[in-house]
Amino acid sequence: MIDIELIGHAYHYEIENIIKPFEGYIKDVRIRSILRGNLCRAEIYQKDKLVGFKEEEGSDDPKYTKQLLIRTLYRTLCEFTGVKMPWGFLTGIRPTKIVHEMLEQNMPREEIKKRLLKFYGIREDKVELMIRVAEKEKSILEKNQENEISVYIGIPFCPTRCLYCSFTSYAIDNREKQVEDYLNALEKEIIFGGKYSSIKKVRSIYIGGGTPTSLNEDQLGRLLMLVNKHFNVKDTEEFTVEAGRPDTITKRKLELLKEYHVNRISINPQTMNEETLIRIGRRHTTEDIVKVFHWAREIGHRNINMDLIVGLPGESPQDVKTTMEKIKTLDPDSITVHTMAIKRASRLRESLEEYTLTKAEEIEEMISITSQGAYEMGMEPYYLYRQKNMLGNFENVGYCKVGKESVYNIEIMEEKETILALGAGAITKVVDPKTNRIERIPNVKNVEEYINRVDEMILRKQKGLKDLDNDF
């Protein structure tokens, strides 16, 4: 058991997050995080005996003092356990934001590197990854224009719910009426979004989920027609649809995507090992993945991403190596490598005792295999993010060939541009580029509620955007 005591502050969430990666290395301890004036101190007790502590002097800057509180505890835990985390005491999901802030202050690269290594305690290879990704993102973000937005449209349906998934998604079987009702409600939001975007420049459109291609051919055609009708798709730099699971893809759907000007798709195997696909609840084979990928190329799709997950239950580094060898033969334009995260609302979290989780050392080996495989395919890292409860406390990385960076992925990750989000569970983020202030306008998550309350969602956006956007 780990007992946590906060003295002089209320940063319980942050302190819990820094302790979580160490939980496998400590037990039966009492941890105290103390703020007295500007003095930040961390203490670890075993059977009421002080067995470790660190302290540092903060400042009048509350943000810096908060960082020092977390840092002192992190350093105390490192010394007590003999374990260091690859990302030091960083717990946020957007590590490159720190680098962008430093770049905006014209800090030299070596100075950035030194601060990430020394102050944050980030491992050198991760520091190098952060800087490389931030530099790549910067070249995309510098092209942002005034009065420009991106658009997200959510389709919260899947053929089945995968073992690891916690997204707002519903198994589509026997939901024909609900899907039609959802599209009717979504049409209202798309019409509103089209009116709002008519006074903007739309840089990217992203249809995600769920699995958008779980819609049947008529439904998918209707959705794409609506997007083309109400948004200036032909002048949009990037239009992505997550084709996602191969068992939802037909040749006709791939043709529809092409006909309606979609210029980037994802075909997401997660693994190329048959046993794992069965274990995680997929209804397709590796042969299906290969077949669908070739269909997409034949139909003319020239920007295809593939998502992979390292650390899936039961997989070894050799399994990941097999996956990468098979992916290399397909030669996609980009891959996104996710580290397995034990998400709170997933089926995996509910039945953890049935599975053996991959150890940090093996995760690291798997990440190295995928990174090397990406480089061998001529790809470079272009965006990264982290999630809570990731195995080994690692990261997710997007790799791509030159010129195949996903604009939307970078915009959503770095929050430098307004994202107009439509559909159940979608959250519109209104960004003020001058102050970096972000206001969120959320939609309800539940599909039935969204259908019944879509007019309210539109009014909520109308009001929020009117208050925040002088042009609307």
N, C-alpha and C positions, 0 to 999 in steps of 0.2 A: 504494500500500500504506500502511496505517496501523498503526504499531507502538505498542502500549500498554504502559507500564511503571507498575506500582504500587509505591510505596515507603511502608512504615509502616502499610499497611492491606490488606485483602483484599476490597474491595467491587468486584470485577471485573464482576459482573453489572450493577450500577448504573452504573458508568463506561461500559461498553459501550453501554448503553441511551441514555445522554446523547449519545454520539458518533454513534450510528446516523443520526439525522435530518440530520446535517451531512455524511454520507459523499459526497453529490453535489457538495459544495463544497470538499472537501479531498482531497489525494492526496500520497503520498510524504512523510509527516510522522511524527515520533515524538512521542507524547503521554505526558507524565509526570504522574501524580496522586500528590501527596506529603502525608503526614501526619507531622509531627514535633511530638511533644507535643500541643498544641492548635492548632498552626499548620497551616492547610489551604492548599496551594499547587498550582497547575496550570501546566504549561509546555508549549509547542509548539516543536518543533525542525524545521527544514528543512535537510538536509545538515549536520547537527550544529551548526547555528547557531540560537540561541534567538531566535524571532521573535514570541513572545507569552507573557505570564504574568500571573497574578493570584494574590493571597493574601489570606486573611482569618483572623482569630483565632477559634478555636472555643471550646468550654467543656468542663466536666466531664460535660455531658450528651451521651452517645454518639449519640443520635438527632439532636441539633442539629448536632454535629460532622460526622456523615455527610451531612446536608443541605448544610452549607457546602462539603464536599469536592465534591459534585455541582455546587453553585452556582458555585464558583470555576472549575471546568472549563467550565461552560456559558458564563459571562461571557467567558472567554478565547476560546472558539470563536466567540462572537458578534462579538467585536472583530476576530478574525483573518479571518473570512469576510465580515463586514458583513451577516450574516443573523441575524434573531431568529425564534424559534419562537413560534407563537400561544399555546402553553401554557407558555412559559418553560422552566424546568428540571423541571417535573412530568413524571414518566414513569409513574406508577401508573394503573391502569384506573378508579379511583374518585375523581376529583378533588373531588367534592362532600363527601367525608368530612372534608376539611380545614375546610370551611365549617361542617359540623355540629359539629365539635369547638369551633370559635370561638363558635358560637351557644350551645352548652352552657355556655360560660364567660361568657355574657351580654355578649359583645363587641358594641359598637354596629356597625350596618351599615357606616357610613363607615370605621370602624377596620378592619373585615374587608376592605373594598375596598382600603384603603391598603396593608395587609400583602400581599395577593395581588398587587398591582401592583408594589410596591417590593421585597419580599423574594423572591418567586417569579418575578418578571419576566413575569407572565402579561399578555397583551394586554387592553386595557380591555373590549372587547366580550365576550371570553371570561370575564372576571371578572364582568361583569354577568349573563351566562348562568349561571355557577356559582351565584351568589347567588339568582337567581330560581328556579332548579331546587331548590336546597336549601330555600328557604322553602316551595315547593310540597310537597316531600317531607316536610318537618317536620309539615305539617298532617295527613298520612297516618300518619306514624310515631307521632305523639302519641296516636293511637287504639289503638296496640298494647296488648293486655291481658296481664296476668300469666298464665302457663301457656298461651300461645297459640302456634301453629305455622302454617307453610304447608307444602304438600306439592307435590313435583315428581315427575312420572312420565314416563320417557323411552321413546320408541318410535324405535329407531335404524334405521329403514328409509325409503328414498326411491325414487321411480320411477327416477331417474338421479342421478348425482353431479354437481353444478354445478361449473363451472370454478374458482370461487373458494373452494369449501367445504373445510373441514378437520374438520368435525364427525365424530364416530363414527357413520357411517351406511352402510347397505348397500343396493345396488340390489335392489329387492324382487322383480324378475322371477325366476321359477324358484326361489323360496325358500319355497314354500308350507309345506313341512314345518317348516323352520326358524322361520318366523313362528309357526306353531302351538306349537312347542316353546317359543319365547320367551314367548308368552302364558301357557303353562302355568307356566313359571318365575316370570313376573311376578305371576301370580295368588297364588303363595305369598307373595311380598313384600307384595302389597297386603293380604292377610289379616293379616300381621304388622303392617303400617302401620296398619290399621284398629284393631287391638287397642291399639297404642301411642297412637293419636290419641283413643281413647275416653275417656281421662282428660285430654284437652286440648281447647282450642277451636281449630278449624281456620279460619283467616281466609281463606286462598286456596288453590286447587288449580290446578296448571298442567300440562297434558299437552303436552310438546314433543318435539323429535326432532333430526334426522330430520324426517319428515313423518307425523304420526299418521294423517292421512286416506289415506295410502298403504295402510293396512289395508283389506281389503274390507268390505262392509257388515255381514256377519255378525261378522267379527272386531272391527270398531269397536263394534258393538252389545254384544258380549260384554265388551269393555274398559269401556265406559261403565256397563254393568250392574254390573260388579264394583266400580267406584269408588262408585257409588250405594249398593250394598249394604254396603260396609265403611267408608264415611266419611259423616259427617252433612252431605251435600251441600246440603240445603235450608236449613240455617242458615249455610252458607258464604257470605261476602260476595262472593267472586269465584271463578268456575270457568271457566278459559280452556282452549281447545283450539286449537293451531296447525293450522288447516285448510290453511294453507300454499299448496301449489301447486295451481292451478286444475285441472290435468289429473288430480288425485286426487279431486276433489269431485263428488259426485252429489247430486241433490235429496234422495234417501233419506238420505244421510249427514248432510246439513244438518238434516233432520227428526229424525234420531236425536240429534243434538247438542241440539236444542231439547227433545225429549222427556225427555232425561236431565239437564235443568237446567243445561246449559252456558250461561253468560250473557255470555261474551266469546269472540270468535274472531278469528283472523288469516287474512287472505287476502293472500298476499305476491307481488306481481308483480315486484318489484325494479326493473323498468323497464317502460314502456309503448311500447317501440320493438321492432318485429318482428325486425329484423336482429340486435339485441343479444341477444334471447331465444334465437335460433338459435346465436349465437356462444358463449353461456355454457352451452349444453347443456340448455335447457328444451324441453319437448315440447308447449307450449301457445302460443296466440296472445293478442294483446291482446283480441280479441273474446271469447275464453274467460274472461278475467279479468272483463270487463264482465258477461257472461252469469251467471257464478257469483255475482258480487256482488249482482246483482238477485235471483237465486234466494234468497240468504240474507235479503235484506230482505223478500221476499214471505213467507218462512216465519216471519218474526218476529224475526230477529236484530237487536238494537238497539244492540249494542256491537261494532263491527267495526274492527279495526286493519289497516293495510296497511304492509308493509315495503318500503322503497326503498333502493337502493344508488347513491351517486354515485361516479364514477370508474371505472365498468365499462369494460373494454377497448373502445376504438373510439368511445366516446360523447363528445359535445361538450356545452358548456353549453346549446346550443339543443335537444339531445336531452332533457336534463333538464327544460328548460322545457316541451317537448311532453308529457313524462310528467306534470308537475305540472298542466298544463291538463286532461289527461284524468282525473287523480285528482280534481280539483276537481268535475268533473261528477258523479262518483260520490258525493262528500260522505261519506267515512268518518268515524268518530268519533275516530280517532286515526291518526297515521302515525309510523313509526319510520324515521329517515333514517340509514343507515349510510354511513360513509366507507369506500371500498374498502381492504381490508387484504390484503397479500400474505402469506398464511398458510403456514407451513412445510410442512404436509402437503397442500396443495392442488395440483390439477393445474396451476393457473396458475404456481405457484412452480417446478414441474418443467419448464415450457416458456416461461419469461419471454421468451426471445429471439424468440418468434413474435408478441409483442404489444407495442404502444406504450403505455406507462403514462402516465396523465394527469398533467400538471404541477401543482405546488402552486397556481399562480395560477388555473388553470382549476377545480381542486377548490374553491377559495375562492369562485369565482363560482357554482359549482353549489350549494354550501351556502347561499349567499345566496338563490338562486332557491327552494330548498326551504323555507327559513325564511320568506321572504315569502309563499310559497304557503300555508304552514301558518297564518300570521296571517290571510290572506284567507279561510280556511275557519273562522275563529273559534277557532283552537287556540293554546295556550300551551305552552312547553316544560315538561315535568314530570319527566323523568329523563335522565341522560346518563352515558355511560361511554366509555372509550378502550381501544384495543387496540394491541398491538405491531405494528410494520411498517405503520401506516396511511399512506396516501399524503398527503403534505403535513403529517404529524404533527397531524391534526385530531381529530375526535371523532364519536361517534354520539349522536343526540338523539331522544328521544321527545316528540312533541307530541300534545296531546289537547284536546277540548272540555271545558268545565266539567263536573266530576263523572265523567269517563270515564278518569281516571288508572288505570293498571294497578297494583293493590296488590302483586301478585307481583313485577313489575319493580322496584318501589321496595324491597321487602323483600330481594330477592336482591342488589341493588346496594349497599344501605347496611348490610347484615349486622347488623340490629338484632333479628332474630327467627330462631328455629330453623327450618331448612328440612329436612324429612324427604324424602329423595330416593330414588326407587325405579327400578330398571331398569339396563341395562348402561351403564357410564360415569357413572352418577349419583353425586354426592358429597353426602352428608348433612352439613349444617353445624349444629353445636350451639352456640348463642349464650348466654352468660351476660350478661344485660342489666345486671347490677350492676357487672361488671368489664370488659365488652366482650370477654372472652376467647372465642375461637372454636376449637372442635375439629372436625376433619374426619374423616368415616368414609366412605371411597371404596368404590364397587363396581368390579369389573373392567370394562374397556372392551369387550373382545372378546365378541361375542354368544354364540359357541359356549362360551367359558369361563364366561360368566354362566349359561347354561343348565345346564351341568354342575356349577357351584359355587354355585348360588343358596342352598342350605341354609347354606353357609359364609358367604355375604353376610348372611344373616339373623342368624346367630350373631354375626357381627362387629358388626352394629348393636345386637343385644341387649346384648352386653357393653359396647360403647361408650356406649350410652344409659344403661345401668344405672350405669356409673361416673360419668357426667356429670349425670344427671338424678335428683334425689332422689325425684321422683314416680313413677318407673318401676321 
